[in-house]
């Protein structure tokens, strides 16, 4: 199917991969295999409360998989390895949880008054599971990790257990001081984990980096605090992850004004790949809207014009929220970009020759093709034993994507301590390597369009 060029109606020419699927590694507790669930279009349905986004009160184990659990999807043959290709990892929603060691060195640990246990946001099993996942990612020959939002849980400035780990929260000023203290711990821990494995993150802002939805004002001090401090929370994120130690921007091509001046950026990952990272969260008077602000949109159009003039082979945009659909979703509040493919953002991407839009939020995988743009909605929840990532390969003429799915276990016998009451399971284990559950191979056409040659499994385009 042709994705770009004259943007004429496309004809599907995709051939199925004909090699028998081989499951790589053993499956924990030998669970039955389920086919992919029917795709559901999130449309413009209302967004449920944030606490419904990631239910954490079940004790589901690997042997209790329900239909639709990505750990039960069958393996497909891996994609071919392209010689001399640029390789990258894309892993939205990594980690979507606050994970860090909170026990003081040489001091007295803080106790959680609700449980009597030490208040800590990691465990031996988490550290082991992260080591397995990051080591595998590093072994793929990729150094760059694209993370389209939701790096942390980010419900900071609250203290549901009353442990006081990050200080008092009686006033808005105290809440922000507590949020800043939490950001110092969790963002630093997140970045150091990747650095220890020789991985360079290219993050995008997600809803969790600004406290998690909802933000609409109501008689709730915590929600009002989040809305009133959106810009300050964005600054905490950018100061820790988008600046160097001396305060310089890691990627200086960014909007000069507007709400995304600290959070949107563009950079050439490789001579063949331009990455443009957008911030789709714009604060209004009484809510946060899923749309880019005017200054960011002007900047994006200029970046895309320059990319066309430079004849960049692959233009990739990443942002947290899906724009088109239908998309699969799992344990997600299903945020969706306002007006979808009718939005000025989508029109700018179409007119500017964007090839791929990478997004997260949905904790599952879907590929959609609209107006010559391939949207790849993907990501997962590490703490639920469902971690996944996409390995990408790019040459001047080819783009190959390969979805890697882990089949882990979680255990809610204990909980990690967190600022909110939604404590993650106390244990999560990844004992085996990932399996490939989807592949997609795209190639440039003679008229400089893009054709999907082959696809299989969860990356087979839908809709």
ZIRA-V341234 format. One record per pair of residues at least 4 apart in sequence whose ideal C-beta (glycine too) atoms are under 8 Angstrom apart, sorted by the first residue. I is the first residue (numbers start at 1). J is the second residue. Records with the same first field share a line. If there is no record, write none. Layout:
I->J  J
//
This chain:
1->10  11  12  13  14  369  451  452  461
2->8  10  11  372  445  449  450  451
3->10  355  369  372  373  374  442  449  450  451  452
4->353  355  372  373  448  449  450
5->372  445  447  448  449  450
6->447  449
7->350  371  372
10->369
13->451  453
14->452  453  454  455  460  461
15->453  454
16->454  456
17->76  77  439  454  456
19->77
20->77
21->74  75  76  77
22->75  77
23->27  74  75  435
24->75  433  434  435  436
25->432  433  434  435
26->30  432
27->31  62  71  407  432
28->62  407  408  409  429  431  432
29->61  62  63  409
31->62  63  65  71  72  407
32->65  72
33->72  73  74
34->65  66  67  68  69  72  73
35->67  73  74
36->68  73  328  457  458
37->67  68  328
39->326  327  328  366  462  463
40->326  327  328  329
41->325  326  327  463
42->322  325  326  327  329  334  336  362
43->325  336
44->336
45->334
47->213  214  333  334  335
48->52  53  333
49->214  333
50->155  212  213  214  333
51->422
52->333
53->212  213  331  332  333
54->96  331  332  381  384  422
55->331
56->412  415  422  423  424  425
57->412
58->412
59->411  412  413
60->64  65  410
61->409  410  411
62->71  385  407  408  409
65->69  71  72
67->72
68->330
69->386
70->330  364  365  380  386  388  405  437  458
71->385  386  405  406  407  408
73->405  437  457  458
74->437  457
75->435  436  437  457
76->436  437  438  439  456  457
77->436  439  456
78->402  436  439
79->393  400  401  402  436  439  440  441
80->400  441
81->85  393
82->393  395  398  400
84->395
85->393  394  395  398  400
86->269  270  272  273  393  394  395
87->140  141  142  143  391  392  393
88->142  144  145  146  269  273  391  392  394
89->137  140  142  144  145  146  199  389  390  391  392
90->145  146  147  148  318  358  376  378  389  390  392
91->137  145  146  147  379  380  388  389  390
92->146  147  148  149  150  204  206  320  358  359  360  361  378  379
93->147  148  149  150  206  360  361  363  379  380  381
94->145  147  150  151  379  380  382  387  389
95->99  151  152  190  382  383
96->150  151  152  153  208  363  381  382  383
97->152  153  381  382  383  416  418  424
98->121  152  153  154  182  186  416  418  419
99->121  122  126  130  186  189  190  416
100->121  122  185  186  188  189  190
101->120  121  122  189
102->109  110  119  120  121  122  165  185  417
103->109  118  120
104->108  109
109->118  119  120
110->118  119  163  164  165
111->116  117  118  119  163
112->116  117  118  119  161  163  417
113->161  162  163
114->161  162
115->161  415
117->414  417
118->417
119->161  163  165  417
120->416  417
121->186  416  417  418
122->126  127  416
123->127  414  416  426  427
124->128
125->129  411  426  427  428  429
126->130  383  416  427  428
127->131
128->132  429  430
129->133  382  387  408  428  429  430
130->134  193  382
131->135
132->136  430  431
133->137  382  387  406  430
134->138  193  194  196  197  199
135->139  197
136->140  404  433  434
137->142  145  197  199  389
138->142  197  198  199
140->391
142->199  391  392
143->198  199  200
144->199  200  202  269
145->194  199  200  201  202
146->202  204  275  318  358
147->151  201  202  203  204  360
148->204  206  318  319  320  358  359  360  379
149->203  204  205  206  207  208  209  319  320  360  361
150->206  207  208  209  320  360  361  379
151->187  190  203  206  208  209  241
152->186  187  190  208  209
153->208  212  418  419  420  422  424
154->186  208  209  210  211  212  233
155->208  211  212  418  419  420  422
156->166  178  179  182  183  211  419
157->169  175  176  178  179  182  211  222  225  226  229  419
158->169  175  178  222  419  420
159->163  164  165  166  169  178  419
160->419  420  421
161->417  421
163->417
164->168
165->417  419
166->177  178  179  181  182  419
167->174  177  178  181
168->174  178
169->174  175  178
170->174
171->175
172->176  225  228  229
173->177
174->178
175->179  225
176->180  225  229  232
177->181
178->182  419
179->183  229  233  236
180->184  236
181->185
182->186  419
183->187  236  237  240
184->188  240
185->189
186->190
187->191  236  237  240  241
188->192  240
189->193
190->194
191->195  201  240  241
192->196
193->197
194->199  200  201
195->199
201->241
202->267  269  275  277  318
203->241  242  277
204->263  277  278  279  318  319  320
205->209  210  234  237  263  279  281  320
206->320  360  361
207->211  212  213  281  288  320  333  335  361
208->212
209->233  234  237
210->215  226  230  233  234  237  281  288
211->215  225  226  229  233
212->226
213->288  333  335
214->223
215->223  226  227  230  283  287  288
216->223  227  286  287
217->223  224  227  286  287
218->223  224
220->224
221->225
222->226
223->227
224->228
225->229
226->230  233
227->283  286  287  288
229->233
230->234  259  281  283  288
231->235  259  283
232->236
233->237
234->238  259  262  263  279
235->239  262
236->240
237->241  242  262  263
238->242  243  262  263
239->243
242->249  250  251  262  263  265
243->247  248  249  250
244->248  249  250
248->252
249->254  265
250->265
251->265  266  267
252->265
253->265  266  267  303
254->260  261  262  264  265  266  299
255->260  261  264  295  296  298  299
256->261  295  299
257->261  295
258->293  294  295  296
259->279  281  282  283  293  295  296
260->264  278  279  282  292  293  295  296
261->295
263->277  279
264->276  277  278  279  292  296  299  300
265->276  277
266->274  275  276  277  303
267->274  275
268->273  274  275  312
269->273  274  275
270->394
272->312  313  314  394  395  396
273->312  313  314  316  394
274->303  307  312  314  315  316
275->316  317  318
276->300  303  304  315  316  317  318  354
277->317  318  319
278->292  296  300  317  318  319  345
279->292  296  319
280->290  291  292  319  320  321  337  345
281->288  289  290  320
282->288  289  290  291  292  293
283->287  288  289
284->288  289
289->338
290->321  335  336  337  338
291->337  338  339  343  345
292->296  297  300  345
293->297
294->298
295->299
296->300
297->301  344  345  348
298->302
299->303
300->304  345  348  349  352
301->305  348  351  352
302->306
303->307  352
304->308  315  348  349  351  352  353  354
305->309  352
306->310
307->312  315  352  353
308->312  352  353
313->394  396  397  444
314->355  356  394  399
315->352  353  354  355  356
316->354  355  356  357  358
317->349  354  356  357  358
318->357  358  359
319->323  337  357  358  359
320->335  359  360  361
321->335  336  337  359  361
322->327  336  337  359  361  362  375  377
323->336  337  340  341  343  345  346  357  359  375
324->340  341  346  368  370  375  463
325->336  340  366  368  463
326->366  368  462  463
327->362  364  366  368  377
328->362  364  365  366  377
329->334  362  363  364
330->362  363  364  381  386
331->363  381  384
332->361  362  363  364
333->361
334->361  362
335->361
336->340
337->343  345  346
338->343
339->343  346
340->346
341->346  370  371
342->346
343->347
344->348
345->349
346->350  371  373
347->351
348->352
349->354  357  373
350->354  371  372  373
354->373
355->373  374  399  450
356->373  374  375  376  399
357->373  374  375  376
358->376  378
359->375  376  377  378
360->377  378  379
361->377  379
362->366  377  378  379
363->379  380  381  386
364->377  378  379  380
365->376  377  378  379  388  390  403  437  438  458  459
366->375  376  377  378  458  462
367->374  375  376  377  440  455  459  460  461  462
368->374  375  377  461  462  463
369->373  374  375  452  461  463
370->375
372->449  450
374->442  450  452  461
376->390  401  459
378->388  390  403
379->388
380->384  386  387  388  389  405
381->386  387
382->386  387  428
383->410  416  424  425  428
384->410  425  428
385->406  407  408  409  410  428  429  430
386->405  406  408
387->406  408  430  434
388->403  404  405  406  434  437
389->403  404  434
390->401  402  403  404
391->401  402  404
392->399  400  401  402
393->398  399  400  402
394->398  399  400
396->444
397->443  444
398->441  442  443  444
399->441  442  443  450
400->439  440  441  442
401->438  439  440  459
402->436  438  439  440  459
403->436  437  438  439  457  458  459
404->434  435  436  437
405->434  435  436  437  458
406->430  432  434
407->432  434  435
408->428  429  430  431
409->427  428  429  431
410->425  427  428  429
411->425  426  427  428  429
412->425  426
413->426  427
414->425  426  427
415->423  424  425  426
416->423  424  425  426
417->423
418->422  423  424
424->428
436->457
437->457  458
438->455  456  457  458  459  460
439->454  455  456  457  459
440->452  454  455  456  459  460  461
441->452  453  454  455
442->450  451  452  453
443->450  451  453
444->448  449  450  451
445->449  450  451
452->461
455->459  460  461
456->460
//
